[in-house]
């Protein structure tokens, strides 16, 4: 331990090439917590498992939500088209063009960073830190593209631009933004800083790039509108937001670490493989012949009290008898550490027994627990 100094550790954590006992640490692993974006490499897709979704204002990979309001349609999907060093990206393909945007039309991709994870950037104070956004991007269109940082109050915006120079070619982009010294920026478990990538906005939402404004300027005036061209494509990955005026190499991390971060906001429970038709959701007592509850203990605590939705067939099992469930109650008691799920069956339950709530001969049956921002 004699040659392991405090300065050496500090340099390593800062992403330098300093070595510890002659070993050079991997900057990506050491810097993983510096990136305020979760799932920036688009590796986790609990909801869709790689299937495409079109214009439904939902999450398209974990933590990334798309929004659409207008006559066009964009299909989103986790994609294996990726730059060197990455496995996945998020792709957007215009399936119905909106070549004449109404003043209030919008098409964009967003991740809101939880306030706890952006509090130290001190936005809204005189000590607001400069941040740098970096990412890999590819499009069938070239030109100036736009986006913004925003707060949850929808009254502080910083429109930015970046240029795609060559069509259908991965390009690395960085945008440095001085922290906002005014406005209200949440620093608890609410929505802190929003990072938006624009694919088309009406004139009401456009403004000059490069400065903070109270107006709802989600993108920059003159930015390319991807949604205006049928068949146009857009890919993005390696998204990173960090303190400072210089971009660091993307902070790759173990898949399991990224998954756990995503599970604070969303947890999907379903069959493990095509032969596993009976996956336990939770367990609890039966209150009579036709009703009972199951307690679901989350993989990691949720950000806030979750809601849940279900699809497919379920049953309860007491170790001897499987009883088909006729309904899952959507208004169970929830808490970040425990969810109580009510269920009913036609008959056969016994109040003296505990039951497991399971998927019933249905690999596609699933629970989605949602605690998103």
Buried (B, 14 or more C-beta within 10 A) or exposed (E): EEEEEEEBBEBBBBBBEBEBEEEEBEBBEBBBEBBBBBBBBBBBBBBBEEEBBBBEEEBBBBBBBBBBBBBBBBBBBBBEBBBEEBEBBBBBBBBBBBEEBEEEBBBBBBBBBBBBBBBEBBBBEEEBBEBBBBBBBBBBBBBBBBBBBBBBEEBBBBBBBBEBEEEEEBBEBEBBBBBBEBBEBBBEBBBBBBBBBBBBBBEBBBBEBEEBBEBBBBBBBEBBBBBBBBEBBBBBBBBBBBBBEEBBBBBBBEEEEBBEBBBBBBBBBBBEEEEEBBBEBBBBBBEEBBBBBBBBEBEBBBBBEBBBEBEBBBBBBBEEEBBEBEEBEEEBEBEBEBBBBBBBBEEBBBEEBBBBBBBBEBBEBBBBBBBBB
